[in-house]
Amino acid sequence: MDQVSLVIILLAALLIPLIMAKFKINSLPTAVMEIIVGIVIGPSVFNFVNTSDLISQLSTIGVIVLLFLSGLEIDFSLFKKRRTALTPLEQKNAVNTPKYSPVRLSVYAYSTIIVLSLLLAAAFKVSGLFSDFWLAAILFGTISLGIVIAALKEQELLSKAFGQTILLISVFGELVPMMGLTLYASVYGSNSQSLWLLLLILAVAALLLLRFKPFFRFYQNINKSTTQLDIRLAFFLIVTMVTVAESVGAENILGAFVAGIVLKLLNPSETTRERLDAIGYGFFIPIFFITTGVDLNLRTLLTSGKTLLLIPLFFLAYMVAKIGGHWVLKLRFKQANALAGTALTATTMTMVLAVLRVAKSMKTITSDQSGAFLLAALLTCVISPLIFNKFYSAEKEDLVKTAVHFIGANLSTVPVAQQLRKGWYDVSMYTNHPENYQTYHAQVPVTLMENFTAQDLQDHGVFDTDILVLGHIDAERNYELAKAAKAYGVRRIIVRFEDRNVLNEHEDELRELGVEVYNTPEANITLLRALIESPSTLLLLNDTENSIYEVRVLNHLYTDVQIKNLQFAQDITISQVIRNRKLIAPNGNTTIMYGDRLIFTGNKQTAAQIRQALATAN
C-alpha cells in the first residue's frame, strides 16, 4: 500500500506541470498546484493516498532539500558595499536607487512585518481567540520561501532588483521565524538543549566553509560523471548541518538552510546548481508539497465550528502582517508592483508546517487551532500568487535599452548606429569635426564637441555607457581614450585601429585590459575570404529581414534543453555553439548549457527579442 501511494504521488508530480502547460495555467506556481492536487487525492476528497512512514520520510527530505536550495538562491553580493562595484553608468542611471538597495528595502519591510506580527498576536491574546502570544507572532511572521522562489523564477525575476528584494524579505521570513521557533522550543520545551548550544550550528558552518573552500576548485577540476564530487559534498553538508541542528535542539530545516548558505559561499558552478535543482525539484520537493496537501484532511478540519471561525481570522492576520511592506516597496518600485510584491510575501506554508509540528509535540496548540492555521496558510498560497501575477509588470529600470556611444561620426560608424537604433539599443554619437556634424546630425543623434580629451568626454557623460565604440580615424587617440575609458569603468570597449604601427605596439596591452580591437582592412579581407568560400555570405549580409547574432545564455529556463525543444527553435538557426572557448557544431539534439555562446541567424525583430530572453539572467 505504501508503494501504491508513492506511485500515485509521483504520477501526480509528473502530470501536474504537463497539465498546467497544456491548459496554460500560469496564475499559480507549480508548488501551489501540487498542494491542491495533494488535497484532491488525499483523505479530503478521493482518499487515494494516505501518508505512511516511507512517504513521511521522503517528505521530510523534501523540505530539507527545499530549504537547502533556498540558501543557495541568496545573492550575497547584495550585502557588499556597492558603490565601488557599480559602473559609472549604473550610478548615473540609479539616481534614486542606491539609497534604497534590495538589502535596505528588505530589512525595512521585514521590520514592519515583525512589528505587525507582534501587534496581531497581542490582539488575538487579548480577544481570547489564541492565547499563545509568541507562537502566534512567529506564525504571522512566516513567509514561504519555496513558493516565493518558484513564483519569481517563473517570472524570470530572481536576477532583477525587484526579485532580489522580495527574495531577501522571504529569506528573513523563514530565517527569523526559524530562529524564533528554536528559541521558543528551547524556552518552553522540556527536551530542548541549552540556548548557547545553538552557536554550535554557526561554528560548524564556519568550520566546514573554511575546511572545504581551499579544496573546492580542486574538486571541480577532478569531478567526473561517475564520481559527482560536488553533489556528494552538497549532501555531506546537508546531513552534517541537519545532524548538528537536531543535536542542539534546533529544527532540521535550520541546519539545511545553513548548509545551503555554506555551499553558496563556496561558489559552486552553475552546472552543480542545476544538478541539485534537478534532484530537488525533480523528486523530493514535489513529494513534500503533494504530501502537505494530503495531510490537510478538510473533512475533519471543517467540521469544527471554532476552526471555521479562526480560518478567515488567521488568513487576515497572515495578510495584514505583511501589509507594511507595501509602503516600503513603493520607495523604489511602482505602486502596482509594490502591491504585487506585498501579496507574494504574504504566502506562507513551509514554516507554518514546521512551527505547528513543534507546537503539537509541545502540546501548546489544539488540533482545531492547528487546522485553522494550516488552512489559512493554504489560502495565502492560492490567493497571494494570483494577486502577484495579476498586478506585476516590468519595472522601468528593467526595460532600459543597452547604451552604445560612438566616438567618431563617419561612413564606418553612422550606418551601424542607424541600424542599431531600430533594436534594443540607445545610440549616441560624438564628433569633433563640424563638417561631419553638419552631414550626419539629421540621420542619427550626433553631439559636436570641441575636444576629444578623456576629461572632456568624461565631463560630457560619453563614458557613461554600456558599450563604447571608438571609431575615430586617429588610432593613437583611440588607444589613449580606450585606456581612459577602461579606467573609468566602461565594461565593453570596441576600438578601431587603421594604423598597423600603433596596433602592433599597443594591441596586446589593450587585449589584456579586455578591449576589443578591429580594423577595416582585416575586416575586408575576412569578408572577401568568406565570399569566396561561402558565396551565400553576401546574401545574408545584404538581407534586410535577417541578421547574425551572438548571445551568452544566462537564463536557466533555456539551459539543459535540447535545441530542438527550444520554444523558438523554428524562428532561428543556431550555426555555432561556443563552450569553454571551443566551437561545437550543433544539431537538434545538442543540449544548451549555462554560459554557452550561441551564434544564430533569424528575423531582425523576433531574433532580437529571443536574444534578450536568452541573455536575461534568471
C-alpha positions in Angstrom: 0.0 0.0 0.0 2.9 2.4 0.8 4.4 1.8 -2.7 1.0 2.4 -4.4 0.6 5.7 -2.6 4.1 6.7 -3.6 3.4 5.8 -7.2 0.3 7.9 -7.2 2.2 10.9 -5.7 5.0 10.5 -8.3 2.4 10.2 -11.1 0.7 13.4 -9.9 4.1 15.2 -9.7 4.7 14.1 -13.4 1.2 15.2 -14.6 0.8 18.5 -12.8 3.4 20.5 -14.9 2.2 18.8 -18.1 -1.5 19.7 -17.4 -0.5 23.3 -16.4 1.4 23.7 -19.7 -1.4 22.1 -21.7 -4.1 24.4 -20.3 -1.8 27.4 -19.9 -2.3 27.7 -16.1 0.2 30.5 -15.3 -1.5 32.3 -12.5 -0.4 29.8 -9.8 3.1 28.5 -9.1 3.6 24.7 -9.6 4.2 24.2 -5.9 0.7 25.6 -5.1 -0.9 23.3 -7.6 0.9 20.4 -6.1 -0.6 21.2 -2.7 -4.1 21.5 -4.2 -3.7 18.2 -6.0 -2.5 16.6 -2.8 -5.8 17.7 -1.1 -7.7 16.1 -4.0 -6.0 12.8 -4.0 -5.8 12.6 -0.2 -8.5 11.9 2.5 -10.2 15.3 1.9 -11.7 14.2 -1.5 -10.8 10.8 -3.1 -8.7 9.2 -0.4 -6.4 7.6 -3.0 -3.3 8.3 -0.9 -2.5 8.1 2.8 0.8 9.1 4.3 3.0 6.3 5.5 6.4 6.2 7.2 8.1 6.0 3.9 6.2 8.9 2.4 6.6 11.0 5.5 10.4 10.4 5.4 10.6 11.4 1.8 8.5 14.5 2.5 10.9 15.4 5.4 13.8 15.0 3.0 11.9 17.2 0.5 11.5 20.1 2.9 15.2 19.8 3.9 16.3 19.9 0.3 13.9 22.8 -0.4 15.5 24.9 2.4 19.0 23.9 1.3 18.2 25.1 -2.2 16.7 28.3 -0.7 20.0 29.0 0.9 21.7 28.6 -2.4 19.5 31.2 -4.0 20.7 34.1 -1.9 22.9 36.6 -3.8 25.5 37.6 -1.2 27.0 40.2 -3.4 24.0 42.4 -2.5 25.4 42.6 1.1 28.6 44.1 -0.1 29.2 47.8 -0.5 28.0 48.5 -4.0 29.5 51.9 -4.6 32.8 50.6 -5.9 31.1 47.7 -7.7 28.7 49.9 -9.7 29.9 51.2 -13.0 29.6 55.0 -13.6 26.7 54.3 -15.9 24.9 52.2 -13.3 25.5 55.0 -10.7 24.1 57.6 -13.2 21.0 55.6 -14.1 20.3 54.7 -10.4 19.6 58.2 -9.3 17.3 57.2 -6.5 18.0 53.5 -6.2 21.4 53.4 -4.3 19.5 54.9 -1.4 17.1 52.0 -1.5 19.0 48.9 -2.3 17.4 45.4 -2.1 19.1 44.8 1.2 17.9 48.0 2.8 14.4 47.6 1.5 14.1 44.0 2.7 15.3 45.0 6.2 12.8 47.8 6.4 10.0 45.7 5.0 10.6 42.8 7.4 10.9 45.1 10.3 7.3 46.2 9.6 6.3 42.6 9.5 7.8 41.9 12.9 6.0 44.9 14.4 2.7 44.0 12.9 3.0 40.3 13.8 3.6 41.2 17.4 0.6 43.6 17.4 -1.7 41.0 15.8 -0.5 38.3 18.3 -1.3 40.7 21.1 -4.8 41.3 19.6 -5.5 37.6 19.4 -4.3 37.1 23.0 -6.4 39.9 24.4 -9.5 38.8 22.5 -9.1 35.2 23.8 -9.1 33.7 20.3 -5.5 32.4 20.6 -3.6 32.7 23.9 0.0 31.8 23.0 1.4 35.2 22.1 4.9 34.1 21.0 3.7 31.2 18.9 1.2 33.5 17.1 3.8 36.1 16.4 6.1 33.5 14.9 3.4 32.1 12.7 2.2 35.5 11.4 5.8 36.5 10.5 6.4 33.4 8.4 6.9 33.6 4.6 7.1 30.5 2.3 10.4 31.0 0.7 10.0 27.9 -1.6 6.8 29.2 -3.1 8.1 32.7 -3.5 11.2 31.5 -5.3 9.0 29.4 -7.6 6.9 32.4 -8.5 9.9 34.6 -9.0 11.7 32.0 -11.2 8.6 31.5 -13.4 8.5 35.3 -13.9 12.3 35.5 -14.5 12.8 38.0 -11.7 15.5 36.5 -9.5 18.2 38.5 -11.2 16.4 41.8 -11.0 16.3 44.3 -8.2 12.6 43.6 -7.5 13.1 39.9 -7.4 16.1 40.1 -5.1 14.2 42.4 -2.8 11.2 40.0 -2.5 13.7 37.1 -2.1 15.5 38.7 0.7 12.3 39.6 2.5 11.3 36.0 2.2 14.6 34.8 3.5 14.0 36.9 6.6 10.5 35.5 6.6 11.9 32.0 7.1 15.2 32.6 8.9 13.8 34.9 11.7 10.8 32.6 12.5 13.1 29.7 12.3 15.3 31.2 14.9 12.3 32.3 16.9 10.9 28.8 16.8 14.2 27.4 18.0 14.3 29.9 20.9 10.6 29.2 21.6 11.2 25.4 21.8 14.3 26.0 23.9 12.5 28.1 26.5 9.1 26.3 26.6 10.1 22.8 25.6 11.0 20.1 28.1 13.6 18.2 26.0 15.5 21.1 24.4 19.2 21.8 24.9 20.7 25.0 26.3 20.5 28.1 24.1 24.2 28.6 23.9 24.5 25.2 22.1 22.7 26.9 19.1 26.0 28.7 18.5 27.5 25.3 17.5 25.5 25.5 14.3 27.3 28.6 13.2 30.6 27.3 14.5 30.3 24.1 12.5 29.1 26.0 9.4 32.2 28.3 9.6 34.5 25.2 10.1 33.0 23.5 7.0 33.3 26.7 5.0 37.0 27.1 5.9 37.8 23.4 5.5 36.3 23.0 2.0 36.9 26.4 0.5 40.6 25.7 -0.5 39.7 22.4 -2.0 36.5 23.2 -3.8 38.2 24.2 -7.0 40.3 21.0 -6.8 37.0 19.1 -6.5 35.7 20.8 -9.6 38.8 20.0 -11.6 38.7 16.3 -10.9 35.0 15.9 -10.9 33.7 13.1 -13.2 30.3 11.8 -14.2 31.0 8.7 -12.2 32.0 10.5 -9.0 29.9 13.7 -8.9 32.1 15.0 -6.1 30.2 18.3 -5.9 26.9 16.6 -5.4 28.5 14.3 -2.8 29.8 17.4 -1.0 26.4 19.0 -1.1 24.7 16.1 0.6 27.5 15.8 3.1 26.9 19.4 4.1 23.2 18.8 4.4 23.4 15.7 6.5 26.2 17.3 8.7 24.3 20.5 9.4 20.9 18.8 9.9 22.6 16.4 12.4 24.2 19.3 14.3 21.0 21.3 14.3 18.9 18.4 15.7 21.7 17.6 18.2 21.4 21.0 19.8 17.6 21.0 19.9 17.1 23.2 16.8 15.0 22.3 13.7 16.5 20.3 10.9 15.4 22.9 8.4 17.6 25.4 10.1 20.6 23.1 9.5 19.6 22.6 5.9 19.3 26.3 5.2 22.7 27.0 6.8 24.2 24.2 4.7 22.8 25.9 1.5 24.5 29.1 2.6 27.8 27.3 3.2 27.7 25.8 -0.3 26.7 29.1 -1.9 29.8 30.8 -0.2 31.9 28.0 -1.7 30.9 29.4 -5.1 29.7 26.2 -6.9 29.5 26.1 -10.7 26.2 26.7 -12.4 26.3 23.0 -13.5 26.4 21.9 -9.9 23.4 24.1 -9.0 21.4 22.8 -12.0 22.0 19.2 -10.9 21.0 19.9 -7.4 17.9 21.7 -8.7 17.1 18.6 -10.8 17.4 16.3 -7.8 15.4 18.5 -5.5 12.6 19.8 -7.8 12.6 16.6 -9.8 11.9 14.2 -7.0 12.0 15.2 -3.3 10.3 18.7 -3.3 7.2 17.7 -5.2 6.7 14.8 -2.8 6.8 17.3 0.1 4.3 19.7 -1.5 1.8 17.0 -2.5 2.1 15.3 0.9 1.4 18.6 2.5 -1.9 18.7 0.7 -2.6 15.0 1.5 -2.1 15.7 5.2 -4.8 18.5 5.1 -7.9 16.5 5.9 -10.6 19.0 5.1 -13.4 16.7 6.1 -12.1 16.6 9.7 -11.0 20.2 9.9 -14.1 21.8 8.5 -16.5 20.0 10.9 -15.3 22.2 13.8 -17.2 25.5 14.3 -14.2 27.1 16.0 -11.9 26.1 13.1 -14.3 27.7 10.6 -14.3 30.9 12.7 -10.5 31.0 13.0 -9.6 30.3 9.4 -10.7 33.7 8.0 -9.2 35.5 11.0 -5.8 33.8 10.7 -5.9 34.4 6.9 -6.4 38.1 7.5 -3.7 38.1 10.1 -1.2 36.5 7.6 -2.1 39.2 5.1 -2.2 42.2 7.4 1.1 41.3 8.9 2.8 41.8 5.5 0.9 45.0 4.5 3.5 47.4 5.9 5.9 46.2 3.2 3.7 47.9 0.6 4.8 51.4 1.6 8.5 50.2 1.9 8.5 48.7 -1.6 6.9 51.9 -3.0 10.1 53.7 -2.1 11.7 52.1 -5.2 9.1 50.3 -7.3 5.9 51.4 -8.9 2.7 51.1 -6.9 1.3 48.1 -8.7 4.5 46.1 -8.2 4.6 47.1 -4.6 1.2 45.6 -4.2 2.2 42.5 -6.1 5.4 42.1 -4.0 3.5 42.6 -0.8 0.9 40.0 -1.8 3.6 37.5 -2.7 5.3 37.9 0.7 2.0 37.0 2.4 2.4 33.5 1.0 3.1 31.1 3.9 3.2 27.3 4.3 6.6 25.7 4.8 7.5 27.3 8.1 3.9 27.1 9.3 4.1 23.3 9.0 7.4 23.3 10.9 6.1 25.6 13.6 2.9 23.6 14.1 4.7 20.3 14.2 6.9 21.6 17.0 3.9 23.2 18.8 1.9 19.9 18.6 4.8 18.0 20.1 5.0 20.6 22.9 1.2 20.4 23.3 0.8 24.2 23.2 -1.8 24.2 20.4 -5.1 22.3 19.8 -6.0 20.3 16.7 -8.6 22.9 15.8 -6.2 25.8 16.1 -3.5 23.9 14.1 -6.0 23.1 11.3 -7.1 26.7 11.1 -3.5 27.9 10.8 -2.9 25.4 8.1 -6.0 26.1 6.0 -5.4 29.9 6.3 -1.9 29.3 5.1 -3.2 27.3 2.2 -5.5 30.2 1.3 -2.5 32.5 1.2 -0.7 30.1 -1.2 -3.7 30.3 -3.6 -4.7 33.9 -3.4 -1.3 35.7 -3.0 0.3 34.3 -6.2 -2.9 35.2 -8.1 -2.7 38.8 -6.9 1.1 38.9 -7.7 0.6 37.6 -11.3 -2.3 40.0 -11.8 -0.5 43.2 -10.8 3.2 42.6 -11.6 4.6 44.3 -14.7 8.2 45.0 -15.7 9.9 47.9 -13.9 11.2 50.8 -16.0 14.7 50.0 -14.9 14.4 46.5 -16.4 13.3 47.9 -19.8 16.3 50.2 -20.3 18.0 49.6 -23.6 21.7 48.9 -23.9 23.5 52.3 -24.2 26.0 52.5 -27.1 28.2 55.6 -27.5 30.2 56.1 -30.7 33.2 58.4 -30.7 33.6 59.5 -34.3 30.9 60.1 -36.9 31.9 58.8 -40.3 30.9 56.4 -43.1 32.0 53.4 -40.9 30.1 54.3 -37.8 26.9 56.1 -38.9 25.3 53.2 -40.9 25.9 50.9 -37.9 24.4 53.4 -35.5 21.3 53.8 -37.7 20.6 50.1 -37.8 21.3 49.6 -34.0 18.7 52.3 -33.2 16.0 50.0 -34.6 16.7 47.4 -32.0 17.5 47.1 -28.2 20.0 49.9 -28.2 20.1 53.6 -27.2 22.6 55.1 -29.5 24.6 58.4 -29.2 27.4 59.7 -31.4 30.1 62.3 -30.7 32.3 64.1 -33.2 34.9 67.0 -33.1 34.5 67.7 -36.8 31.9 70.4 -37.6 31.6 69.2 -41.2 30.8 65.7 -40.1 28.3 67.1 -37.6 26.5 69.0 -40.4 26.5 65.9 -42.6 25.2 63.3 -40.1 23.2 65.0 -37.3 19.9 64.8 -39.2 20.4 61.0 -39.5 21.5 60.0 -36.0 21.9 61.8 -32.7 25.3 63.5 -33.0 26.9 65.8 -30.4 29.6 68.2 -31.6 32.5 68.6 -29.2 35.5 70.9 -29.4 38.0 68.4 -28.0 38.2 64.7 -27.6 40.3 64.6 -24.4 39.5 61.9 -21.8 38.4 64.6 -19.3 36.1 66.3 -21.8 34.5 63.0 -22.7 34.1 62.2 -19.0 32.5 65.6 -18.3 30.0 65.2 -21.1 29.0 61.7 -19.9 30.4 59.9 -23.0 31.9 57.3 -20.8 28.6 56.6 -19.1 27.6 53.8 -21.4 27.3 50.1 -21.7 29.3 49.9 -24.9 31.8 52.4 -26.1 32.8 52.3 -29.8 36.0 54.3 -30.6 35.5 54.7 -34.4 37.7 57.7 -34.9 40.3 57.6 -37.6 43.1 58.6 -35.2 44.5 55.3 -33.9 46.7 56.9 -31.3 43.8 58.9 -29.9 41.6 55.8 -29.8 44.4 54.0 -27.9 44.6 56.7 -25.2 40.8 57.0 -24.9 40.4 53.2 -24.7 42.7 53.1 -21.6 40.9 56.1 -20.1 37.5 54.6 -20.6 38.6 51.3 -19.1 40.0 53.0 -16.1 36.7 55.0 -15.8 34.7 51.7 -15.6 33.2 51.1 -19.1 32.7 47.4 -19.3 32.8 46.9 -23.0 35.1 48.9 -25.4 35.5 48.4 -29.1 38.4 50.2 -30.8 39.2 50.9 -34.4 42.8 50.8 -35.5 43.8 51.6 -39.1 47.5 52.3 -38.2 49.3 48.9 -38.1 52.3 50.5 -36.4 50.2 51.7 -33.5 48.3 48.5 -33.4 51.4 46.3 -33.2 52.7 48.4 -30.4 49.5 48.5 -28.3 47.3 45.6 -29.3 48.5 43.1 -26.6 48.2 45.8 -23.9 44.6 46.6 -24.9 43.6 42.9 -25.2 44.9 42.2 -21.7 42.6 45.0 -20.5 39.7 43.3 -22.2 39.3 45.8 -25.0 38.1 44.5 -28.4 40.1 45.7 -31.4 39.2 45.8 -35.1 40.5 47.4 -38.3 38.8 47.9 -41.7 41.5 46.2 -43.9 41.3 42.9 -41.9 37.5 43.1 -41.9 37.5 43.5 -45.7 39.9 40.6 -46.0 37.8 38.4 -43.8 34.7 39.3 -45.8 36.3 38.6 -49.2 37.5 35.3 -48.0 34.0 34.4 -46.7 32.5 35.4 -50.1 35.0 33.1 -51.9 34.5 30.2 -49.5 30.7 30.7 -49.0 29.1 32.7 -51.8 25.8 32.9 -49.8 27.5 35.2 -47.2 26.8 38.3 -49.3 23.1 37.3 -49.5 23.0 37.1 -45.7 24.8 40.4 -45.2 22.5 42.2 -47.6 19.4 40.7 -46.2 17.3 43.4 -44.7 15.0 41.0 -42.8 17.5 38.6 -41.2 20.8 39.1 -39.4 23.5 37.2 -37.4 23.5 37.4 -33.6 25.7 36.2 -30.8 24.3 35.8 -27.3 25.6 34.3 -24.0 22.9 32.1 -22.4 22.3 33.3 -18.8 18.6 32.3 -18.5 18.2 29.0 -16.7 14.8 28.5 -18.4 16.8 27.6 -21.6 19.6 25.6 -20.1 19.8 21.8 -20.1 17.4 22.0 -23.0 18.0 20.4 -26.4 18.0 22.8 -29.3 15.0 21.0 -31.0 13.0 21.6 -27.8 13.5 25.3 -27.5 10.2 27.1 -27.8 11.6 29.4 -30.5 13.5 26.6 -32.3 11.5 27.3 -35.5 12.3 31.0 -35.5 16.1 30.9 -35.5 19.0 28.9 -36.9 21.9 28.2 -34.5 25.1 27.8 -36.5 27.7 27.6 -33.7 27.8 26.9 -30.0 30.9 28.2 -28.2 31.5 26.4 -24.9 34.7 26.8 -22.9 36.3 28.6 -25.9 35.7 25.6 -28.1 33.4 25.6 -31.2 30.7 23.0 -31.2 28.8 22.2 -34.5 25.2 21.9 -33.1 22.3 19.7 -34.2 18.8 19.3 -32.9 20.0 17.0 -30.1 22.7 19.4 -28.8 21.9 20.5 -25.2 22.3 24.2 -24.4 24.3 24.7 -21.2 24.6 27.7 -18.9 27.2 30.2 -20.2 27.2 28.9 -23.8 27.6 31.5 -26.5 25.2 30.9 -29.4 25.8 32.3 -32.9 22.5 32.3 -34.7 20.6 33.9 -37.6 17.0 35.0 -37.6 14.4 37.7 -38.4 15.7 41.0 -37.0 12.6 41.6 -35.0 12.0 38.2 -33.4 15.7 37.3 -33.1 16.4 40.5 -31.1 13.7 39.5 -28.6 15.0 35.9 -28.5 18.5 37.2 -27.8 17.1 39.4 -25.0 15.3 36.4 -23.5 18.4 34.1 -23.6 20.7 36.8 -22.1 18.3 37.7 -19.2 19.9 36.2 -16.1 17.4 34.1 -14.1 
